[in-house]
Amino acid sequence: MAKDKTLYSCTECGGTSPKWLGKCPSCGAWNTLIESVAEAAAPAAKNRFASLAAAQPVTTLADIDAADFERLPTGLDELDRVLGGGMVEGGVVLIGGDPGIGKSTLLLQALHQLSLAVPRKSFAGPPQERLAPLGGKPVQGTGRGQTVLYVTGEESGAQVALRSRRLGLNGSQVRVLAEISVEKILATIEAERPTVCVIDSIQTVYSEQLTSAPGSVAQVRECAAQLTRTAKATGVTVVLVGHVTKEGALAGPRVLEHMVDTVLYFEGDTHSSFRLIRAIKNRFGAVNEIGVFAMTEKGLKGVSNPSAIFLSQHAEPVPGSCVMVTLEGTRPLLVEIQALVDEGGPSPRRLSVGLDRDRLAMLLAVLHRHAGIACMDQDVFVNAVGGVRITEPAADLAVMLAITSSLRGRALPKGFLAFGEVGLAGEVRPAPRGQDRLKEAAKLGFSVAVVPRANAPKPSHLKAHPKDFEGLTIHPVDRIEEAMEVVRGL
């Protein structure tokens, strides 16, 4: 019997090589080639243009009727926020996260809400009686809610039903299928015609057309492609659950993220009860939008005021603490920046959690050069409270003020906040949507703000909307020296 030919496939781009290489010849990524079995070539078509015969005719862009997408709310406000208002018909969503973070729990809760609260769409086809709802016998459609399908490849139906009981989802009408063959899953989707179908997880699904094992690059790519084509052709919303690597990226080929419409990452510390779900890609909404959940005994609950998570509860102001307003998508969030400056050794340490470490080193140099505050012989530790990651440069001013406060041992006033980007020349640059940030701070009772001059409210706005910044004293500054002088005078 002939030995199967092997190839080495790149997990980043899907490129192949006949032998193992340390660097992928297609995309240049290191240590991404894994061994796989070469698939047999498909038979050549008699007419190489035959596949193009059924293509859609070419249309002028101005003649295409582009209607807005109708949203289907999931019943979980924080998830709807991240999705851009709800699920879109025919959309494909990929959600990834660490094991045990709550992906399956969240999706089971969302499907339960969809099965109960939203009027059912009418689909042509046989009665809805092929699959058993959670923990029950096959039943006919009740006329309430959407028809939703949960395909599990990692658990049995009994395990899913047990989790639903633990979450308090009694009498749930979610349809469950324990299957890993993509051909059988597609046949069930065609027969059931669900509004939303969850595949948990894409790494366990395999296609009978390929000989490689489930979870391989070829299997993940092919199964995701078939499910995506089915979603676009039938209008079924497909949600794919993806595993992540030890580096935190989604496992499988990077092309998987390009194929889907929305990519969500589920983040959070297993030692904390709070979870963040973040949109990395969204063709139907804003990217970098986040939803905040709290893990409880009855599942995940949305947090209506997430700023309370990222603010430490100090009875009195403490040195080294400064509050800033960051933007996550369309939502302003108040986050406390903490800094600790301590006497260091021959090689002082610079450590940051939730902030860019290289940017911290740059800010310390600007602080020394333009504000005369030297930390060259000090260890500097900076932390964003609550486990949030801040990537925007608007945190610069708050980081510098927190470091100065810790170095001098002098706390900033109660109700103080600051935001703004600081350049290498010492200038304080404006942050996007500065007035929305100030409105959020005023709404939460903050009283003093140091902000870039370009973000200060204009007199015309203050006259037209006097209550927007009520109780908030705003100090606009142009340079880091001015900010230091303002803080000294408070």
N, C-alpha and C positions, 0 to 999 in steps of 0.2 A: 504494500500500500504506500502510495507516494506521501512523503512528508509534507505537511502544510507549510506553505511559505509564510515567513514572518516579516513584518514591517515594523518600523518604529514611528509612532505618531506623536505629534506635539500636542500637549494639553492646552496650549494657549491659542494656536491658530489652526490646528488640525492638519498641518503639513506633515508629509511622510518622508522617511529616509530609509534606504535599504539596510543601513547599519546604524548602531548606536553612536551618537555624537554628543559631546558635552554642550554644544550650542546648536540650536535649531537653525538649519540653513534657510528657512523661509522667513521667520520673524526675528531671529537673533536672540531669542530668550534662552537662558541657561538652565540646564538640568530639567528640561520639560519633555524629553522624548521617552515614551514608554513602549514596551513591546506589545504588539497585537498581531492577530492573524490576518493575513491579506485576504480580502474578499474577492471572489470570482468576478471577472468582468461581465457586465451585462451584455446580452447579444446585441450586435450592431443592427440598427434599423436599416431597412432597405432604402428608405429615403431620409437623408439626414435633416430635411426640412419638415418631416412629417409631424414632429412634435410642435411645430409652430402653426399648424393648420388651424387649431382651435383658439388661437390667441385673440384677445380682444382687439377691436379696430382702434386705430390711432385717433385720438380726439383732441381738439384744441382745448387748452386749459380753461379758457374763459367760458367754454360751452358746458363744462362739467358742473352738474348741480351738486354743490357741496353743502349739505345740511349739517347742523351741529349734532354731535353725538349725544344720544339719549343715555342718561346715567341711571344705573340701578343701585340705589343705596343698600348697603350691607346690613344696616341696623347698628353698626359700630362706628360712632362719629369719628373717632381718631383714625380708623382704617379708611373711612371715606375721605378724610382730609388728605391723606397721603396719596390715595388713588386719584385725587382731583375731583371728588364729588361722588364717586361710586364706580361700579364696574361698567365697562362699555361692551355692548353686544359684539361678539366676535373677537374681543381682545384676548391677548395671552399675557398672563402675569407670572413672573418668576420670583419666588420668595426664598431667600436663603438665610441661614443662621446656624449658630452652634447647636450641637445636640442638647436637647432638653430645655432650650430657650423658650419654647412655647409656640412653635409654628403650627403644629397639628392642632393644638388647643384653640388657637386663634381662628383657624380656618373652620374648625368644627362649630365654634360659636357663631361665626358669620353665616355658615350654611344653615344652621338652625334658625337664625333670625330671618333669613331669606325664605325658608320653607313655611314660615308662619305669618309674616307681617306684610308681604307684598302680594297684590293680586296676581294670580297665575296667568301666564300667557297661554293662549290657545295654540297647540301644536297638532298638526295632523299626524295620525299614526295610531297604533294599537293602544289599548288602555295601559295605564301606568301600574302594572301589576307583576312585573318580572322580578324586581329586586325587593328585598325585605328592608323596611325601615329599621332604624336602630333598635335592636332588641325585640323585634316583633315579627309577625307573620306577614307574607305579602298582602298588600291591601290595594284597593283601587284608589285613584286620585280623589282627594277630598274636596278639591275646589278651593282650598285655602293655600296662599303662598305660591312660591315658585317651585318647580320641580328641580331639585338639586341632587347631584351625584357625587359621592365621595369614594374615590378609587384608592384603596390602600394596598401597597405592595410590601409593607413592612410589618403589618399587624393582621390578625384575623378579624372577622366581623365581631366576634365576641369581645375582643380587646377594645375595639372602638366603642362598642355598646357600653362596656364597663366604664370607659372614660366619660361617656356622655352622662351616665348616672352620677358619677362623681362630680360633674360640673352642674348637676341639677337640670339637665335638659330632658326632662321626663316627657314622654309622648312625642319625641321628635320625629318628624316626617322625612328626615334626611335619608336618601337612598344610598346603600353601601354595596360596594363590589370589591371583593378581595381577588385581585388578578394582576399579573405582571406581563402578560402578552399584549402588546400594543394592538395587534389585529383583533383580539377579542374585546379590548377596551373600545376600539373604534366601532365595532359592531354593536356594542351595548349603547354607545352614545347615539348611534343612528336609530336604534330601536326606542330608546327612552326619550330622546330629544330634550335633555335637561337644559335649563337656562344657564346654570353654572356647573362646571365639572372640576373637581380638585383631584390632581394626580399626586399622591404622596408615596414615594417620591420618584422623580424622573430617573434617578440612578438605578432604581430596581426594575425598570421596565425594559423589555427587550423585544426585538423584532425577529420573527422567524425567517426573514429574508437574509439575515446576517448570521454568521457562525460564531462571532466573538461573544464573550461573556457579558452579562448585564453590567452596566457601569463603565464599560470601555468607551473610548472616545467615539468610535464609529456608532455604537449602539445609542449613546446619549444624543448624538447629532441626528441620527436617522429617526429615532422615536420622537424627538422634539419637533422635527420637521413635519412628520406625519400628523401629529396633534395640532400643530399650527395651521396646516392646510385645512384640516377638518374644522377648526374654529372659524377660519375665514369663510369657508364654503357654507357652513350651516348656521353661523351666528351664535354658536355656543361659546360662552366665556370660559376659557380654560385657565386654571391656576396650577402652575407647576411648583412643587416643593423641591428645592435643590440642596444637596449637601455642601458643606464648605470644607476647605482644606485647613491644615493646621496654621497656615498664614492668614486665614480669615476670608480668602477669596472663594468664589463658587467653584466647586469641583467640576471637572469636565472641560471640554473645549471652550475657549473664549467666544467662539461663534455663537454659542448658546444664548449669550446676553444680547447679541445683535439680532437674533431671530425673533425674540419676543418683543412685545410692545412696552412692557413695564417691568422694571427690575427693583425689587424691594429687599432690603437687608434688615434682619431682625437682630438688634444689638442689646446688650445688657450684661451686667455682672451677675453671675449665678449666686453671689452672696447678697445681692440686693433684690428687693421685690419689684423694682421698676424696670420696664423694658421700653426700648425705643425702636420704632420701625421707620426706616428712612428710604425715600425714593431716590435711587441713583439714576434711573432712566424712566421717562414717562412720556410717551407720544401723545397722551391725552390730558396732560396736566403739568404742573410745575415740578421741577426736579429739586432735590435736597429738601423737600418737605418732610417733616417728621410727625409721627404720632406717638403719644406717650401713654403707656399702659402700666397698671399695677397688677402684679400677680397675686391673686387671692385664692382661698380654698375653693371658690366657685368659678375659677378661671380668670381671664384677663378682663380688667375693668378700665375704661378710659379715664384719664386724668384731665379734668377740665381746666385746672390752673397749674401747668407744669412749672412755672417759675418758682413755685414754692419748693419744688424738689431741689433746685439748683442754688437755693439761698440757705446758708447756714443760719441757725437760730441762735444768735448771740444776745444775751440779755443786755450787754453793753458793747460798744464798738471795741474791736481788738486790733492791735498793730498787724500790718501785713494783709489786710483784707480790703478789697475794692470790688464793688458791683459794677458790671457792665451790661449793656443790652445788645444781644446778638440776634441775628436773623436766621431762622431756619425755614427756608422757603418763604411763605407769606406770613409767618408767625414770629413776632418779636418775643424773645425769651430773656429774662433777667438771670444772669449767671454770676455767681461770686467767684472772683479770682483771688486765690490765696498765695502768698509768697512768704518764704522763710529765708532770711539771710543770716548766716552763721559764720563764725571764724573758720577758715579753711586751712588746709595744709599747703605743701609746696605746689600741688596741682589742684586748684579749686575746682569743684564740681559744678556743672550746670545741668540741672535735671528738670524736665517739664512733663506733666501728665495732662493730656488733653489739649496741648499746645505744641507748636512746632519748636523743636529744640534749637535748630539753626537760627530761627527768628529771635529766640530768646537771647542768644549770643550777640546778635546784631543790635538788639534793643539795649543791652548792657553797654555796648560801645557808644551808642548815641547818648545814653544817659551820662556817661563819663565825659564825652567830648563837649556836649552842648549844655548840660545842666551841672557839670562839676561834681557829680556824685560817683565815686569810684567804688567798684566792688571787685577789683582785680585780685584781692587776697581773701575773698569771702566765698563760701559755698552758697549757691543760689538755687532754691527749689521753688517751682511754681506749679500750682495745681488748679484745675477747673473743677469746682465742686459738683458732685452728682454723677461723675463719669461721662459728662458730655464732652464731645470733641469740637473744638472751635478752630475752624480753618480760615476764617476771614481775618484780614489785617485790622479790622476795627477794634480788636482787643488790645492793640499796642499801648494806648494811653493808660488803660486800666492796669495792665501788667507793670508798667513803669511806676505808676503811683503806688501800687501794692508793694513793689520792691523797695521804693523809697520809704514807705511807711514802716516796713519791717526793719530796715537798716537803722532808722532813727528811733525806733521804738515808740512812735507816736501814731495813735489810731486816727483814721479819717473820721470826719463827723458822722453822726447817725443820719441815715437817709441820704447818703452820698452815693453818686454814681458817675461814671465817666466812660466815654467811648471815643474812638477816633484813630485813624492810621497815622503813624509817625514815620517820616522819611529820614534818610541818612543825613540830610542837612538840618534836622531838628524841627522841621515844619510839621504841623498837625493838619492832616488832610481830612476832608469830609468823608463820612460813611454814607452808603446808600440808604435812602428812606430814613433819614435822621429824625424827621418830625414824628414818624410813626413810633420810633423808639422812645422819644420823649413822652408821647402820649401814654404809652404803656407804663412808663416809669411814674408818671403823674397819677395814673389810675391806681397804682399799687401803693401810693402814699409816700413816694420819695420826695425829698425837699430841696436837694442841692445837686446840680449837674454841671460838670465841666465837659464841654463839647467843642468840636471845631466850629470856627466862626461861620462857615458856610452852612452848617446844620442848625444854627440858631433860628428860631421862628421870626418871620418878618413882621414888622409892626402892623401891616395890613391884615395878616392872618390873626394876630392877637386881638385886633379890634373886631374882626368878624366872628371869631370863635374864642371868646374870653375864657371859657371853662375848659378848653383842651389841656392847658398847662397850669391849671389852678393849683396853688400851693407849691409849685416847683420854681426855685430860683435858678436861672440858667446863666452860666459864666462862659461866654464864647472866648476861645483862645486861638492864636495863630501859630505859636511855637511852644515847644516843650518847656522852655524857661518860664513863659507866662503861666502855664499850668501849674508849675511848682510854686510860683509866687502866689497864685490864687489859693492853693492848698495851705500855704503857710499863714495866710490871712484869715482862714476860716476858724 
